Amino acid sequence: MPLDKSVLLNFLKLLDDEISRKITLVAVGGTAMTLLDLKPSTVDIDFTIPDNDKPVFDAALAKVQHGFRIDVWPDGLVFSQILPSDYLEKSIEIAKFEHALLKALHPIDIIVTKIGRLDDRDVQDIEACIKGFNISKNQIEERAATVHYIGKEEIYRNNLRHVLDKFCH
């Protein structure tokens, strides 16, 4: 079931009632893109959460019946990439709930995390981020140089070259 922005925000309002203290949630991937109005919906919910906030989020999530596929990575890990420590400051504030501060990964970080897998949907998402936020080739190259890819680094570099050739002339 596609999840649009209102469904995501309503779910997080319900979840906020179960959160025991102030935490920060950073939406990544399609979740972030939906919250940033770069795509109408997402198929699942993805977050990276600061290490000290993750147990609080996990406990709240266990109390809420939801039926969504939710993936949560620790502090700056997104799919198979580790973002530099400034990802949290670069993230864009979306909403403040009573207990949770909801942010979305900055589009440059969405791009560099989608480069690792680079399936057809990732290519479309990268294009939407580039166009929606006027991201330049230099910005992508500079940020990609700061990302640690878990896996064969050559794959990431080849995918990066493909993205730069396709979208950044």
N, C-alpha and C positions, 0 to 999 in steps of 0.2 A: 504494500500500500504506500503510495507516494506521500511524503510528509512535507506539507508546505510550512511557511513561516509561522502562521497562526497555530498550527498543530504543535510545532516545536515549542513555541513560547508557552502555550497552555500546558503542555506536559511539564515544562520546567517550573511553572508556577505550582503545580501539584507536588512536584518533587521538592521544591523549596520548603514546603510545610514540614517535610521530614528531615531536613538538614539541621544539624544540631549547633552549628556555629558558622561564622562567615567563611566562605570558600570562594575560589575562583575557578570557573570552568572556561576552557578555551575550545570552541567548536573548530573542527578541522574538516577538510575535504568538502564534500557536497553539503554537509550541514552548515559549514561556514559560508559557503557560496549562497545557500538559500537564505540565511540570515542577513547577508550583505546584498540581497536582491540581485544576485548575478545569475540565478537559475530559479525556476518556480518551485521546485521541490527536490527532495532527496529520498533515497530508498532506505537509508539507515541513519543512525545517529552516531557521530564520531566526536570524541573529545580527547585532548591531552590536558592533563590536570597536574598542577604542582604536587610533588610527592607527598607533602604533609596534608594536602586536601583530599587526596584520592581515597583514603580509608573512610572519611566522613561521607563522601559522595557514594561510595560502594554500599555503605550501611543504609543510606537513605534510599538508594535504588532498590535494595532488597525488600523494602517495605511498600513499594508502589507497584501495583499491577499495571503493566503497560503493553506488553505484546510487541514491542519494537525490538529490532536488532540494534544493540548498542555496543560499540567498541570504545574502550577507554585505554589510553596509553599514559604512562607516567611522564611527567615533566619534560616536554619538548621532544619526546619520541613520537613520531607520526609515521604510521605504516612501517617502512624500512629505512627511515631517515631520522637522524638526530639533529634537531635545529640548534643553532647557537643560543646561548642563555638569554639573549635579548628578545627572543620570540614573544615573551609575555608583554614586554613594554611596547613592542611593535603591533601587537594585537589590537583590534578595534572594539571598543566597548559597544555592546548591543543593548543590554538591559541590566538594571539593578533590581534584584529581588530582595526580600528581607534578609536572606542568608547568603544567597549566591550572586556573585558578580559574573555575568555572562559576557564573554568576549568572543570574537571571531578571529581566527588567524588572519593576519594581513595577506592580501592577495599575492604578494611576492612569495610569501612562505607557502601559500596554497600551491603555487606553481612549482616551487622547488621540491615540495613533497610529492607531487603527482608525477614528476619526471621519473622517479624510481620505477614505477610500475608501467606507466605510459600505455594503457590500453585505449581503445577508441573513445570511451567516455572521458578519460583523463585528458586526451587531446582536445576534446570539445571544451572541457572545463578550463584548461590552460588558455585557450583562445578567448573564452569569456572573461577571464581575469585580466588578460593583456588588454583587451578592448575596453572593458569596463573601468579599469583603473589606469589606463594609458601607461602600462609597464614597458620599459625600454629593454633592449638587448643588454646594455651595460648593467642595469639593475639585476637582471636575471643571472648574468655571469658572475657578478660580484656576490650575490646572495648564495648561489649554488656553490661557490668556492668555500663557503663557511659551513656547509652541511656535511655531516658525516653519514655516508651511506652504509647500511649494514648489508653486506653482500659483496659481490664482485664490483669494485669501483669502476671498472671499465664499462660495465653495463650502464651505470648512471651517466658517465661521461658521454657515451654514445647517444643515449636518450637526450641528454642536454644539447648536443650538437644538432640532433634532429629537430628539436623544438626551436632552437635559434634559427636554423635554416628555414624552417617552415613559416615562422611567424615574425621574425625580426630581420627585415631586409635593410 
